[in-house]
Amino acid sequence: MVLFAIALLFLGVNYLKGINLFEEQCSFFAVYNNIDGLDESNPVILNGYKVGLVKNIELLSDGSGLLLVEILVNDKTLKVPDDSKAQIVTSDFFGSKAIRLQLGHSLVMAENKDTLDGDIEVDLTKAIRKELEPLKQKTDQMIAGIEEIIDNLNEVFKADATQGLPKAFLSLQRSMETLESASIGLEGMISENRVKLGSIFDNVESITGNIEKNNAQLENVIRNFSAISDSLAQSNIKQTIFKADKAMGDLANMVAKVERGEGSLGLLIQSDSLHNALIQTNEELQTLVDDIYENPWRYIHVSIFGKKQEKRYTKKELDQIRELVDDAIKENETSE
């Protein structure tokens, strides 16, 4: 009888805990650094349905302070992938805790006594507190600003500071009267020019109507401009600019060579030899011309009947010879 009573008591206690010893069950383990108030016999939930309970909670024997939680699942046929999570959640508004099974997507199933990944859902109270924290900070800043405004108003309305208030209110009143007068004047101006304003709006409406009527022509103009811009984009402007740049570079190099005295043109510009030779030639030519003027018989011989002319030329003949020489020199300079 005593043994029967003890067995009955054991079965009753386990039954009250939710453990049915007559069903096939499986258990899993999860490790947490904080169980957040989780206790034994708390439910294990899958898709909102209770599938088991927390069987045991104990500290790990390695002294790390981590907590090992044993989860008992009543249905042994339940397929739990090995990447599933055992998440501690708040099951109601009173703060009761439960473990929610989040099934993974692995093709490998967890076996009995395997360890699942542990996770903790953010508590509702903590989440609300986290959301309200920025609002609390802004409220504190606003209250501090209001206090500062009140302090400034107290300073303004002190006995020493209120002497200038009548003048300030009088100035404010004058400003309001000026603003009212300006608004009245503006209203009168609008009333006087109402006909002109109506004409202006009519003109604007006419312009918009013309634009609408000529929409097709405007579209054609825009299309033509687009075609021109496309043609310009397709033209080889870059190559042309490159060639012009190259030509300018070649011209700069040529000018630099001329300045350095390289080549025939550089020698002509940088050297005085040609100039000196021209001057010398001119002087020699002038000497020759003068000699021809003075002694023409040395260069021109006139014979009559095969006899050598020995008499000297007259002055008139010398003038004629000089004119012939001048004409020959001018023709030579013109041909050069």
C-alpha positions as CSV (number, residue, x, y, z in Angstrom):
1,M,0.0,0.0,0.0
2,V,2.8,2.4,0.8
3,L,4.6,1.7,-2.4
4,F,1.3,2.1,-4.3
5,A,0.7,5.4,-2.6
6,I,4.2,6.6,-3.4
7,A,3.8,5.7,-7.1
8,L,0.4,7.3,-7.2
9,L,1.9,10.5,-5.6
10,F,4.7,10.5,-8.2
11,L,2.3,10.2,-11.1
12,G,0.0,12.9,-9.6
13,V,2.9,15.3,-9.2
14,N,4.1,14.8,-12.7
15,Y,0.6,15.0,-14.0
16,L,0.1,18.3,-12.2
17,K,3.4,19.5,-13.8
18,G,2.0,18.5,-17.2
19,I,4.2,15.4,-17.6
20,N,2.4,12.4,-18.9
21,L,4.6,9.3,-18.3
22,F,2.3,7.1,-20.3
23,E,3.0,9.0,-23.6
24,E,6.1,8.9,-25.8
25,Q,8.0,12.1,-25.2
26,C,11.3,13.6,-26.3
27,S,13.4,16.3,-24.7
28,F,15.7,19.0,-26.0
29,F,18.2,21.3,-24.3
30,A,18.9,25.0,-24.7
31,V,21.6,27.2,-23.0
32,Y,20.9,30.8,-21.9
33,N,22.9,33.5,-20.1
34,N,19.6,34.8,-18.7
35,I,16.3,33.1,-18.5
36,D,14.4,36.3,-17.7
37,G,12.1,34.7,-15.1
38,L,11.5,31.4,-16.8
39,D,10.5,28.7,-14.4
40,E,9.9,24.9,-14.5
41,S,6.6,23.8,-15.8
42,N,6.3,26.9,-18.0
43,P,4.7,26.0,-21.4
44,V,6.5,25.3,-24.7
45,I,4.5,26.8,-27.6
46,L,4.6,26.0,-31.3
47,N,2.5,28.1,-33.6
48,G,0.4,29.3,-30.6
49,Y,-0.2,25.7,-29.4
50,K,1.2,24.1,-26.3
51,V,3.4,21.1,-27.3
52,G,5.3,20.7,-24.0
53,L,6.8,22.3,-20.9
54,V,10.0,23.2,-19.2
55,K,11.1,20.2,-17.4
56,N,14.3,21.3,-15.6
57,I,16.5,24.4,-15.2
58,E,20.0,24.2,-13.8
59,L,23.4,25.9,-13.9
60,L,26.1,24.4,-16.1
61,S,28.8,22.5,-14.2
62,D,31.7,24.4,-15.9
63,G,31.1,27.4,-13.6
64,S,30.4,29.8,-16.4
65,G,27.1,30.9,-15.0
66,L,25.1,29.8,-18.0
67,L,21.8,28.1,-17.5
68,L,20.8,24.8,-19.0
69,V,17.1,24.4,-19.7
70,E,15.5,21.0,-20.5
71,I,12.5,21.2,-22.8
72,L,10.0,18.3,-22.8
73,V,7.9,17.8,-26.0
74,N,4.9,15.6,-25.6
75,D,4.7,14.5,-29.2
76,K,7.7,12.4,-30.1
77,T,6.7,12.4,-33.8
78,L,7.2,16.2,-34.0
79,K,10.0,16.9,-36.5
80,V,12.3,19.6,-35.3
81,P,15.1,20.8,-37.6
82,D,18.5,21.1,-35.9
83,D,18.7,24.8,-36.7
84,S,15.5,25.6,-34.7
85,K,15.5,28.1,-31.9
86,A,14.0,27.9,-28.4
87,Q,13.1,31.5,-27.7
88,I,12.0,32.7,-24.3
89,V,8.9,35.0,-24.7
90,T,6.3,36.8,-22.6
91,S,3.1,34.9,-22.9
92,D,0.7,37.5,-21.3
93,F,0.5,41.0,-19.8
94,F,1.3,39.7,-16.4
95,G,4.8,38.8,-17.4
96,S,4.5,35.0,-17.5
97,K,7.2,33.4,-19.5
98,A,7.1,30.6,-22.0
99,I,9.4,29.0,-24.6
100,R,8.4,29.4,-28.2
101,L,9.8,26.9,-30.7
102,Q,10.9,28.5,-34.0
103,L,11.3,25.7,-36.5
104,G,14.3,26.1,-38.8
105,H,14.8,25.2,-42.5
106,S,17.4,22.5,-42.2
107,L,16.9,19.1,-43.7
108,V,18.6,17.4,-40.8
109,M,16.2,16.8,-37.9
110,A,17.2,17.2,-34.2
111,E,17.2,14.0,-32.2
112,N,16.2,13.3,-28.6
113,K,18.5,15.1,-26.1
114,D,20.0,17.4,-28.7
115,T,20.7,21.1,-27.9
116,L,18.9,23.9,-29.7
117,D,19.9,27.5,-30.1
118,G,18.6,29.7,-27.2
119,D,17.2,33.1,-27.7
120,I,15.3,35.8,-25.7
121,E,12.5,38.0,-27.1
122,V,12.6,41.6,-26.1
123,D,10.1,42.1,-23.3
124,L,7.0,44.2,-24.0
125,T,7.8,46.5,-21.1
126,K,11.4,46.9,-22.2
127,A,10.3,47.5,-25.8
128,I,7.8,50.2,-24.7
129,R,10.5,51.7,-22.5
130,K,13.0,51.7,-25.4
131,E,10.4,53.4,-27.7
132,L,9.5,56.0,-25.0
133,E,13.1,56.8,-24.2
134,P,13.6,59.3,-27.1
135,L,10.3,60.9,-26.3
136,K,11.3,61.3,-22.6
137,Q,14.6,62.9,-23.6
138,K,12.8,65.4,-25.9
139,T,10.3,66.1,-23.1
140,D,13.1,66.8,-20.7
141,Q,14.7,69.2,-23.3
142,M,11.3,70.9,-23.8
143,I,10.8,71.3,-20.1
144,A,14.3,72.8,-19.7
145,G,13.5,75.2,-22.6
146,I,10.2,76.3,-21.0
147,E,12.0,76.8,-17.7
148,E,14.5,79.0,-19.4
149,I,11.7,81.0,-21.1
150,I,10.0,81.5,-17.8
151,D,13.3,82.7,-16.2
152,N,13.7,85.2,-19.0
153,L,10.2,86.5,-18.6
154,N,10.8,86.9,-14.9
155,E,13.9,89.0,-15.7
156,V,11.9,91.1,-18.2
157,F,9.0,91.8,-15.8
158,K,11.2,92.8,-12.9
159,A,10.7,96.4,-11.6
160,D,13.9,97.7,-13.3
161,A,13.2,96.1,-16.7
162,T,9.5,97.1,-17.0
163,Q,10.2,100.8,-17.6
164,G,10.7,100.3,-21.3
165,L,7.5,98.2,-21.8
166,P,5.2,101.2,-22.5
167,K,7.4,102.4,-25.3
168,A,7.7,98.9,-26.7
169,F,3.9,98.5,-26.7
170,L,3.5,101.9,-28.3
171,S,6.0,101.1,-31.0
172,L,4.2,97.8,-31.6
173,Q,0.8,99.6,-31.9
174,R,2.3,102.0,-34.4
175,S,3.7,99.1,-36.4
176,M,0.2,97.5,-36.5
177,E,-1.3,100.8,-37.6
178,T,1.3,101.1,-40.4
179,L,0.6,97.6,-41.5
180,E,-3.1,98.2,-41.6
181,S,-2.7,101.4,-43.6
182,A,-0.4,99.5,-46.1
183,S,-3.0,96.7,-46.4
184,I,-5.7,99.3,-47.1
185,G,-3.6,101.0,-49.7
186,L,-2.8,97.7,-51.3
187,E,-6.5,96.8,-51.4
188,G,-7.3,100.2,-53.1
189,M,-4.5,99.6,-55.6
190,I,-5.9,96.2,-56.5
191,S,-9.4,97.7,-56.8
192,E,-8.2,100.5,-59.2
193,N,-6.2,98.1,-61.3
194,R,-8.7,95.3,-61.4
195,V,-9.4,95.9,-65.1
196,K,-5.7,95.8,-65.9
197,L,-5.2,92.7,-63.9
198,G,-8.1,91.1,-65.8
199,S,-6.5,92.1,-69.1
200,I,-3.2,90.6,-68.0
201,F,-4.9,87.3,-67.1
202,D,-6.7,87.3,-70.4
203,N,-3.4,87.8,-72.2
204,V,-1.8,85.0,-70.2
205,E,-4.8,82.8,-71.1
206,S,-4.4,83.8,-74.8
207,I,-0.7,82.9,-74.7
208,T,-1.4,79.5,-73.2
209,G,-4.1,79.0,-75.8
210,N,-1.7,79.8,-78.7
211,I,0.9,77.5,-77.2
212,E,-1.8,74.7,-77.0
213,K,-2.8,75.4,-80.6
214,N,0.8,75.3,-81.9
215,N,1.7,72.3,-79.8
216,A,2.4,70.3,-82.9
217,Q,4.7,72.9,-84.4
218,L,6.6,73.3,-81.1
219,E,7.0,69.5,-80.9
220,N,8.4,69.6,-84.5
221,V,10.8,72.4,-83.5
222,I,12.0,70.4,-80.5
223,R,12.4,67.3,-82.6
224,N,14.4,69.2,-85.2
225,F,16.6,70.6,-82.4
226,S,17.1,67.1,-81.0
227,A,18.1,65.9,-84.5
228,I,20.6,68.8,-84.8
229,S,22.0,68.0,-81.4
230,D,22.3,64.3,-82.3
231,S,24.1,65.2,-85.5
232,L,26.5,67.4,-83.6
233,A,27.1,64.6,-81.1
234,Q,27.8,62.2,-83.9
235,S,30.2,64.5,-85.7
236,N,33.9,64.0,-85.1
237,I,34.5,67.3,-83.3
238,K,36.9,65.7,-80.9
239,Q,39.2,64.5,-83.8
240,T,39.0,68.0,-85.4
241,I,40.0,69.7,-82.2
242,F,42.8,67.1,-81.8
243,K,44.1,67.9,-85.3
244,A,43.9,71.7,-84.6
245,D,45.7,71.2,-81.4
246,K,48.4,69.2,-83.2
247,A,48.8,71.8,-85.9
248,M,49.2,74.6,-83.2
249,G,51.8,72.4,-81.5
250,D,53.7,72.0,-84.8
251,L,53.5,75.7,-85.5
252,A,54.8,76.4,-81.9
253,N,57.7,74.0,-82.6
254,M,58.5,75.6,-85.9
255,V,58.5,79.1,-84.3
256,A,60.8,77.8,-81.5
257,K,63.2,76.4,-84.1
258,V,63.2,79.8,-85.9
259,E,63.9,81.6,-82.7
260,R,66.8,79.2,-82.0
261,G,68.2,79.9,-85.5
262,E,67.6,76.4,-86.9
263,G,66.9,75.9,-90.6
264,S,67.1,78.4,-93.5
265,L,64.4,80.7,-92.2
266,G,66.0,80.7,-88.7
267,L,69.4,81.5,-90.2
268,L,67.9,84.4,-92.2
269,I,66.2,85.8,-89.1
270,Q,68.9,85.2,-86.6
271,S,72.1,85.9,-88.7
272,D,73.1,89.3,-90.2
273,S,75.3,87.7,-93.0
274,L,72.5,88.0,-95.7
275,H,71.9,91.6,-94.8
276,N,75.6,92.4,-94.9
277,A,76.0,90.6,-98.2
278,L,73.1,92.5,-99.7
279,I,74.6,95.8,-98.5
280,Q,78.0,94.9,-100.0
281,T,76.4,93.8,-103.3
282,N,74.4,97.0,-103.4
283,E,77.6,99.0,-102.8
284,E,79.5,97.1,-105.5
285,L,76.6,97.6,-107.9
286,Q,76.5,101.3,-107.2
287,T,80.3,101.4,-107.9
288,L,79.8,99.6,-111.2
289,V,77.0,102.0,-112.2
290,D,79.1,105.0,-111.3
291,D,82.0,103.6,-113.4
292,I,79.6,103.0,-116.3
293,Y,78.5,106.6,-116.0
294,E,82.1,107.9,-116.0
295,N,83.7,105.4,-118.4
296,P,81.0,103.9,-120.6
297,W,83.4,103.1,-123.5
298,R,84.8,100.3,-121.3
299,Y,81.6,98.4,-121.5
300,I,79.9,99.6,-124.7
301,H,81.8,99.6,-128.0
302,V,80.2,101.1,-131.2
303,S,82.0,100.5,-134.5
304,I,81.1,102.0,-137.8
305,F,82.2,100.1,-141.0
306,G,84.3,97.8,-138.8
307,K,86.4,100.6,-137.4
308,K,86.8,101.1,-133.7
309,Q,85.2,104.2,-132.5
310,E,87.8,106.2,-130.7
311,K,86.1,109.5,-130.1
312,R,84.6,110.2,-126.8
313,Y,80.8,110.4,-126.3
314,T,79.1,113.7,-126.0
315,K,77.2,114.7,-123.0
316,K,73.9,114.1,-124.7
317,E,75.0,110.6,-125.6
318,L,76.2,109.9,-122.0
319,D,72.8,111.0,-120.7
320,Q,71.1,108.6,-123.1
321,I,73.4,105.8,-122.0
322,R,72.7,106.6,-118.4
323,E,68.9,106.5,-119.0
324,L,69.3,103.1,-120.7
325,V,71.3,101.8,-117.6
326,D,68.7,103.1,-115.2
327,D,65.9,101.5,-117.2
328,A,67.8,98.2,-117.2
329,I,68.4,98.4,-113.4
330,K,64.7,99.1,-112.7
331,E,63.6,96.2,-114.9
332,N,66.0,94.0,-113.0
333,E,64.6,95.1,-109.6
334,T,61.0,94.7,-110.9
335,S,61.7,91.2,-112.1
336,E,63.3,90.2,-108.7
